[in-house]
Amino acid sequence: MDNSVPRLGEDFSHAPRETPGRNQEGITGEGPQKRPARSHPGSRWIAAFSLATAATFIGWYGPLQILLAKQADLVDPTRKEHILALVAGIGAACSLVANPLWGALSDRTRRRVPWVLGGAVGGAGGLLLLATATSTTTMVLGWAAVQIALNAPFAALSAVIPDQVPTERRGTVGGWFGLAQTVGIMGGTGLALTGGTVLSGYIACAVAVVLGSIPFAVVATDDVPRRQAVRSRVTPDFRWAWVTRFLINLGNGLALLYLLFYLKDEVGVADPEAGVFVLTAVYAVALLTTVLTGGVLSDRVGKRRVFVCAAGVIMAVAAGLLAVWPTWPGAVTAAVVLGIGFGAYTSVDFALVTEVLPAAADRGKDLGVINVANALPQVLAPVVAAPIVAGSGYPALYFVAAAVGLAGAVLVFRIKTVH
């Protein structure tokens, strides 16, 4: 096996094939060397796949990082925290249902591409609705539409990796997947800022979402695995993978939800919006140092859990820094630490998850269920964070975030069928 970091266009066609097998409950499954995977389709595919992933995250994180908070402040400055929490929470609740639903529907078609393109168009429509919102109700409706629609491309793109990539290379390709997400977060934040106004920021994000999905629709030739008569069942390892991801994402959600307000009210940054952009940039650069190498090293040594645990511990340290060092240098240092941890986590955790899926024919649905562990923390984070901030302040919030993330990091070792 070639253990070097791959170039963007590396061909996986010579990777060893997986052999059929059965998981611990006797159901045809996704674990190491259990089901044949197609050869990786090459440079055009991975470039288009990465662009579509980045575009989806632009549509999510332009609003989440900047625009929703600015809009909440414009609607009612005295209640901005509560408005943001309500809008983010309802949108995330919609995501809980949408992701597994879109994934299950894409399992029942011969291609996942229509879900990528259709979801992008729908998401752009939701962003344009948000652009004209002048009340809490309209903000809720617009953000709910964005969350529902953009979960279609995210569910389909997540399932494409196990459809197309052999198990022993999924850490590496998971690194490109994570890198694209980071580019999308950075791009969304940049578009939200450079647009100048809330209206122009939303329009810029909407255009990027649609344009970014088109190349994948053109070049992709993916086939969804045919459904089999064997009925899949959820395994204990699948459940523990869900719990681990949920806790780590809840810790991150608690830490990031009020970042703009943390910089403004706790740190005292003169321009908190620009501060969020700088921290996002610092985070992205730090993430680049580990998002590919973490996945490659995981493929190389054939281990996933130790990398996920280490990454979770590092992210917990970042939250702890925000609690004990509420200054601009402290925030920058925390961004570096978080980027290093989340880079490795993104690629390796995704590879781990693909190895505990119950059945190939239900990849989209099962990954959608796993992705609920990304969305549910967005629902719970406002519920948990608001009373903590109101009662004990931001340091207490970040200590709680660190503890929750650390618990997720440790529990990854409850997964037994993946090393």
N, C-alpha and C positions, 0 to 999 in steps of 0.2 A: 504493500500500500504506500502510495506517495504521501508523505506526512508534511510536506511543505505547505505554506499558505497559498491557496490557489489564486490564479489570476481571474479576473472577471469572467473570461471566456473559457475557463478550463472545462474540458470535455470529460464527463464521467462515464462515458460509454464503456470503458475498460474496467470499471469497478466490478468486483466479484458479485455474482448474483446471490440473492438470499434463497434459502431452501425452505420449502413448506414445513410447517410445524403446528404445534398446538400450544395454547397457553395453559396456565396452571388449572384452569377450570374446564379444560377440554374443548374450548371453543377456538376455532381458527382465528388467529390473532395477529398482532402487529409487532411483537417483540423481536429481539435480535434473531436473525436468520429464520424468520417464520413465514415470510411471504415474498414472492418475487416482486421487485420494484423495477420500473422502467429505467433505461439509461437516461442520464440527465440530458436535456435537449440542447444545451450549448449556450453560447454567449448572447445571442439575440434574445433568447428566451429569458435568461436570468436578468439581463438589462431591462427588458420590458416588465418583467415580474417585479423587480426592485422599484421601478418608476411607479407602477400601479400601487404598490404598498406605500411608498412615500406620499403619493397623492391622497390616499385614504387618510393618512395621519395628518396631512396638512388640514384636511377638512375637520378633523377632530381637535387638533391642538392649537390652531389659530384662535378658535373660540376659547378653549380651555385655559390657555396660557395668558391671553390678553383680553380678547374681545368681550367675553361674557362678563368679566369683572368690570371692565370699563362701562359696559352697558348697564350693569346693575347700579353702578355709581351714578350714572345719568338718570336712571329711572327714580331712584330714591337714595340719596347719599346717606341718610340716617339708618337705612335698613339694608345696606348693600351686602353685608355678610349673609343675612338671612335670604335675600333674593338669590344670591349666587348659590347658596346651599340648596334651595328649593329647585332651581332650574337644573343644576348638576345632578341632583338626586333623582328627579323624575326622568331626566334623559337617560341616566344609567339604568333605571328600572326598565325602561323600554329596551335597552340593550340586552338585559337579562333574557328577555323573550326572543328578541330578534335574531341573535347570533345562532343559537341552536336551531331555530326555525329555518333560517336561510341555509344553514349547513345541511340540514336534513333534506330540504328541497333540492339543493345542488347534488346530493347523493343520488337523486332519482332522475337525473338528466344525464345525457351522454357527454356534456361539456359543462365546465364551471364558468367559462368566459361570459355568458349572458348575465350571470349574477354580478360579475365584476363591473361590467359596463352599465347595466341597469341601475345598480346600487349607486354608482358614481353620479349618474344623472339625477337620481332622486335626492342624493345628499346635497348636490349643488342647489337643487330647488329649496331644500330646507335652509341652507345658508342664505339664500336670497330672501326668504321669509324673515329670517333673523335680522337681516340688514335693515328691514323697515320696522322692526319691533320698537314700540315706545311704551310698553307696559309689561308687567310681570307675566301676564297671561300669554301674550304673544311670544315672549321669550321662551316660555315653557313649550308652547306648540312648535315653534321653530326648532328648538334644540331637540325635542323628541323626534321630529321628522328627520333631522340629521342623524341622530343615533340609530334610528330604525333602518334608514336607507344605507348608511355606510357600513353597517354590520354585514350586509350582503357581500360586498367585495372582500371584507376582512375574513369572513368565514370561508369563502371560496378560495382565496389566496392561501390561507392556512392549510387547507386540505390538499392543495396542489403539491405541496412539498412531499408528503408521504406517497402521493400518487406517482411522483416522478423520480424521487431520489432514493437510492439504496440506503439502508439503515446506517451503515458504517460511514456515510458521508453527510448525514443530516446535521451533525454539529457544525460542519463547515458551511453548509447552505443556510442553516439557521442563523449563522453569523451574518450572512448577506441580508437575510430577512430582518434581523435586528438593526443592521446598519441602515437599511432603507427606512425603517421606522424612525430612527434618530434623525435622518435627513428630513423626513416629513415633519417631525416635531420642530426642528430648527427652521425649516422652510415656512411652516405655518406661523410660527412666532415672528419671523422676519416679515412675512406678508402682512400680518396684522399690524405691525409697527410702521412699516414703510407706506402702508395705505394712507396713513395720516388720520383718517376718521374711522369711526366704527363702520359706516356704510361702505366705504371703499375697501376696508380690510376684509369684510365679508365677501364682497364681490371678487376680490383678488383670489381669495381662498376657493370660491366656487369655480372659478375658471380653471384654477390649477387642478382641482379634483377631476374635472371632466377630461382635460387635455392629458393628464397623466395616465388615465386608464386606457386611452385609445391604442397605444402601441401594443399592449398586452393582448387586446382584442384582435389585433391584426396578426401577430406572430404565433400565438399560442395554438397548439394542436392537442391539448390535453384530452385524455379519455378517462371517464370516471369508471372505477372498477365495477364489474357487473355484480348485481346482487345475487346472493346464494341462498339456498334453502335453510342453511344452518343459522339458527338464531343466536345472536351475540348477547352476552351478559356482562354487566359491569363487574370488574375484578376489584379486590381490595387495593391493589397497587394503583389502579385508576383512581380510586377514591382518595388515596393518600397524595397522589400527584395533584389532584384538585385542591385538597386542603393546603398543601404546601404553597401552591401558587396563590391561593386566596389570601393567606396570611401575609405573604411577602408583598403582595399588591395592596393589601389593606394598610400595611405599614407605610408604603410609598404614598398611597392616597391621602393618609392623614398628614403626611409631611408636606405634600405639594398643594393641597387644596387652597390653603390661605397664603401661599408664598408671596403673592403681590401685597397682601395686607400685612404680612410679617415684615417685609422690607420697609413698608411705609410706616407702620405703627410701632414695631418693636425695634427695628434696626435704625430707622430714621433716615432712610435713603431719600435724597432730594427728588430723584426721578425714578420711582419704583418700577414703572413700566420698562424703562431702559435697563433697569437693574435685572429684571426677569430675563430680558433678552441676553444680557451679558452672561448671566448664570447658565442659561440654556446653551450658549455657545461654549462656555468652559466645560460644561457637562458633556456636550457632544464630542469635543476634542478628546477628553479623557476616555469616553466610551470607545472611541476609535482604537485606543491602544489595547482593548481587550475583547471587543465584540467578535472579531475574526479569530484572533489567537486562542481565545477561550474555547471556541467551537472546534478548532483544528486540534488543539491539545487533547480535548475530550475524545475526539475520534481516534487520535493517535494512541492514547493509553487505554482506550476502551472503557472508560469510567465516566459516569455522569453525576452521581450523587455528591461526591466530594466537591466538585466544582460548583454545584448549586448551593451547597451549604456554605462554602467559603464566600461566594458572592453575596448570599443573604446576610452573613455576618458583616461584611464590608458595608453594605447598604444600611444596616442598623447603626454602624459607627457614624455614618453620615448624618443620620437623624439625631444622634446624640450630640454631635458637634453643633447643630443648630440650636439645641437646647442649652448648652453650656457656654456658647460663644456667640451671642447675638450681636455680631458686628459685621461690617462688610467683608473684612478679611476672613472671618469665620464662615460666612455664607459662601464665599468663593472656594475655600478649602473643602467645605461640605459638598459643593458641586463637583469638585475633582474626585473626591472619594466615591460619591454616588455614581458618577460616570464609570469609574473603574469597576465597581461592583455590578452595576446593572448591565454593562457590556457583556461580561462573562455570563451572567445569569440569563440574559435574553436568548443567546444562542444555545446554551447547553440545556436549559430547562425545556425549550421547545423540542430539542432532539430527544430528551428523556420522555416527554409526553407522547411523542409519536411511537415510542416503543411499548407503551402500556395501553394503546387503543384496543378495544375488544375485537373489532373486525374491520377488514379493509373496506367492505361495502358500505360501512357507516362512518367513514372517516369524517366527513363534513359535519354530521350530527354530533359525533363524539367530541370532536375538536370544538364544536360550538358549546357543548356542555362544559368543557375545560375552560373555554374563554369566558364563561359566566364568572369564573374566578377572577377575571380581569375587571368585569363590569360591576359585580356585586359590591366590591369595595367602594366604588364611586357612589353607590346608594348609601352605604353604611357610614362612609367617612364624614359626610356632613352631619349625620345624626350623632356620631360619636364626638366629632371635633368641636362643634358649636358650643355645647355645654362645658367642655374642658377649657376652651379659650375664655369663655365668659366667667367661669368660676376660678380658674387657676392660672390662666395666661398661656402664652406660647411655649415657654420651657416645658411645662407639664405635657402639652400636646406632643412635643417632639420626643419626650421620654417614653410616652405611650407608644408612639410610632416605632421607636427603636425596639421596644420589648415585643411588640406584635411581629415585626419582621424577623427578629431573632428566633422566635418560636417556630415560624415557618421554615427557617433555615435548618433547624435541628430535626424537625419532623420528616425531612426528606429521606432520612435513613430508615423510616418505616416501609419504604418501597423495597421489596425483596428481589424482584425478578430482573432488575436493572442494576448493574454494578455502579 
